[in-house]
């Protein structure tokens, strides 16, 4: 029981990170029907940006206060990652709109290879350890076989995730920007005829996706304390799995899928074996796509002839 | 109704003051974006020191330099005459992805023509046989020009390496180019072939010539096993599921230590022999029996002709199958799956045969890889390999055999050539290593090729069915398949 509780906490923390990345996949797929393969590497890039901003603040500017540093890192990483994703969309995907259907996917694969190797070239191939930060740990249940603990970091990750998700959910559900996005999702040509700037809407979708991926990147660095240039691929695929599991195109679905994937991964490692935990994620991806391609909360796709 | 005036007549811009301000504004915006992109990730370098603590060092000049370069480039492009801008764009993409730009230059001619000129058709007819002859003579030419010592590197690093990818590209071309099924996990079958040979030869002691067909059959079996569940999927979803399968196979290879020895891989795989005669300097070795002085180059030359024969077999089978009902069913499936089904084509068997045949050739290539290296490990079968093979097929022009061969030579040969660029060290300093930019440029080249030449290098296709005479048509008329 103690172990179960502990794993539940760990799984929800990990799931929050996956859910944040999954939103980027699901929004882009919803609006232009493309698997943004480079999104995992955008997430990795954001983790690097966050780490370097933090190092600049503490080492060069000698900032003492951790909460202020955290806010600056979060906002800075979100803004800069959003700029990156905006530029990527502008240079690598927008010229391909209207090209044949596989072109954006292949371009995105190229972008993914480019980004991970770019970070390797400019920052070096070795793992980057984050500096050790104080981490207060609360004991929830003492005396059993395990002490069930909940750390400051885990609380921080879950709280920030919930707050930002609420904010973005409001943005997509109740603002004119969100309405424009949903209109483009349904029928891009009609939306354009009704005066919606389709290109700008798609750009903003990429920007929002990148900002949320940057939040996940900051959380990743805080949680694991280390990041390397190759850390984009596997979390990216897992987050895509989460998006598919929750029903691609659905925002709550992405979060739900993320939490499920996080829980499954943690419980699998805890009760079976850690060796095959990535295999589990890939199996779920394959099984979901084959047997229920519309996911848990998604709408079934209607094939038009 | 008067014809609308051509845009080129309106825009005959000369550098004027009116142009100067917007150009400056655009360039400033682009420069600012470039600076923003490069801000923390390029301007600061995070390195671990001896105590494993991260230390950042500033590299502002690099960051400012990039921003200034982008500013100058965009400004000059805006100020230049309209017909010069295309040259700016070309230079820009060459700077961004060296070989991508070079490939685009080579592929410029005949873009978007539905009916290519007679000269190009004649060129297309003779370039294949000419290149084949050149490839067959390649080891002899290399040997004649460089001698046994110098030729070894060229035949091994360029000849054999490129031919492996030509074969893999042709194998994947059956699945992607003909049947229109986007497969991102092709490397799984390559791995199955390599491990089949490695395990069968090290544990049972079977020879290469017995293992080669076995590896092909095993890979084809896996093609059917992995192909069966994905029959209903289309397009992007198919790509992602095949990617997942490829990764699962790799992870099983890593984790099933009892069988595969995990990350360490399998070493000591028997080398290829000349139909039973080993390439050693023993008395019963190849050199001694044929009364030749011993050098390791005979084995390399034999490997080269072996992979060439395997690749040509792949090509021959593909070209022949295109004319058979099954090949026509593949292409019909690529064009319209629903029409196929209504005409009574069994889409299940059609898709599965494409998967199985493609996988079989992947398996052949894999067992060749194992016999050439003498060592296999999961490291060789990562997703990047799958992406490389897919890039070769797409850049070559899906469905075009010649295009795939040219793309393989370019995508594998040019990064390999970058290893030779030692003179660049004299310019950029000793710690400049051109090889680390290989994958960076590879990724950029994939993006640039998609933007400039989405239909691949060879943009014409020869339909296998025709009414009176066979005409080449533009690649734009060929669908890429629903998946």
Contacts between the chains, C-beta under 8 A, distances in Angstrom:
chain1	res1	chain2	res2	distance
A	33	B	236	7.9
A	34	B	236	7.4
A	35	B	236	4.7
A	35	B	239	7.4
A	35	B	240	6.4
A	45	B	41	7.0
A	48	B	40	7.9
A	48	B	41	6.0
A	48	B	46	7.8
A	49	B	40	5.1
A	49	B	41	5.9
A	51	B	46	6.6
A	51	B	54	7.5
A	52	B	40	4.2
A	52	B	41	6.8
A	52	B	44	5.1
A	52	B	46	5.5
A	52	B	56	6.3
A	53	B	40	5.5
A	55	B	44	7.2
A	55	B	46	6.0
A	55	B	54	6.0
A	55	B	55	7.7
A	55	B	56	4.3
A	56	B	40	7.0
A	56	B	44	6.2
A	56	B	56	6.2
A	59	B	55	7.1
A	59	B	56	5.9
A	60	B	56	7.1
A	60	B	58	7.8
A	76	B	40	7.8
A	80	B	36	6.6
A	80	B	37	7.8
A	80	B	39	6.4
A	80	B	40	6.7
A	83	B	33	6.9
A	83	B	36	5.0
A	83	B	37	6.2
A	84	B	37	5.9
A	87	B	33	6.2
A	87	B	37	5.9
A	91	B	447	7.7
A	92	B	447	4.8
A	92	B	450	8.0
A	92	B	451	7.5
A	95	B	451	4.7
A	96	B	450	6.1
A	96	B	451	6.4
A	96	B	454	7.2
A	99	B	450	7.5
A	99	B	454	5.0
A	100	B	454	5.9
A	100	B	455	7.6
A	100	B	480	5.1
A	101	B	235	6.4
A	101	B	480	6.2
A	102	B	182	6.1
A	102	B	235	7.6
A	102	B	394	7.2
A	102	B	480	5.3
A	103	B	450	4.9
A	103	B	454	4.7
A	104	B	450	7.8
A	105	B	182	7.7
A	105	B	236	6.1
A	105	B	239	6.5
A	106	B	390	7.2
A	106	B	391	7.1
A	106	B	394	5.5
A	106	B	446	6.4
A	106	B	450	5.5
A	107	B	446	6.9
A	107	B	447	5.0
A	107	B	450	4.2
A	107	B	451	7.2
A	109	B	387	5.3
A	109	B	390	7.6
A	109	B	391	7.7
A	109	B	446	6.7
A	110	B	391	7.4
A	110	B	442	7.9
A	110	B	443	4.8
A	110	B	444	7.0
A	110	B	445	7.3
A	110	B	446	2.8
A	110	B	447	4.2
A	110	B	450	6.9
A	111	B	443	6.7
A	111	B	447	5.8
A	112	B	443	7.2
A	113	B	384	6.8
A	113	B	387	6.6
A	113	B	439	6.0
A	113	B	442	6.3
A	113	B	443	3.4
A	113	B	446	7.0
A	114	B	440	6.2
A	114	B	443	3.2
A	114	B	444	5.3
A	114	B	446	8.0
A	114	B	447	6.8
A	115	B	443	7.5
A	117	B	437	8.0
A	117	B	439	4.3
A	117	B	440	4.1
A	117	B	442	7.9
A	117	B	443	6.2
A	118	B	440	5.9
A	119	B	41	7.0
A	120	B	436	7.3
A	121	B	436	5.8
A	121	B	437	6.5
A	121	B	440	5.8
A	122	B	41	6.0
A	122	B	42	5.4
A	122	B	45	7.5
A	123	B	41	7.0
A	123	B	45	6.6
A	123	B	46	6.0
A	124	B	45	7.6
A	124	B	47	6.6
A	126	B	48	6.4
A	128	B	46	5.5
A	128	B	48	7.2
A	128	B	54	5.9
A	129	B	48	6.5
A	129	B	52	6.0
A	129	B	53	7.5
A	129	B	54	6.0
A	130	B	54	7.0
A	131	B	53	6.8
A	131	B	54	6.4
A	233	B	383	7.0
A	237	B	243	7.6
A	237	B	244	7.5
A	237	B	247	7.4
A	240	B	240	6.9
A	244	B	240	7.8
A	275	B	255	4.4
A	276	B	251	7.0
A	276	B	255	6.0
A	278	B	247	7.4
A	278	B	251	5.8
A	279	B	248	5.4
A	279	B	251	4.9
A	279	B	252	7.0
A	279	B	255	7.6
A	282	B	244	4.2
A	282	B	245	7.9
A	282	B	247	5.3
A	282	B	248	5.0
A	282	B	251	7.6
A	283	B	244	7.6
A	283	B	248	6.7
A	285	B	240	6.9
A	285	B	241	7.1
A	285	B	244	4.8
A	286	B	229	7.2
A	286	B	241	5.0
A	286	B	244	4.7
A	286	B	245	6.5
A	286	B	248	7.7
A	289	B	233	6.3
A	289	B	237	5.1
A	289	B	240	6.6
A	289	B	241	5.1
A	290	B	229	5.0
A	290	B	230	6.7
A	290	B	232	7.1
A	290	B	233	6.8
A	290	B	241	6.8
A	293	B	233	7.4
A	293	B	237	6.3
A	305	B	338	6.0
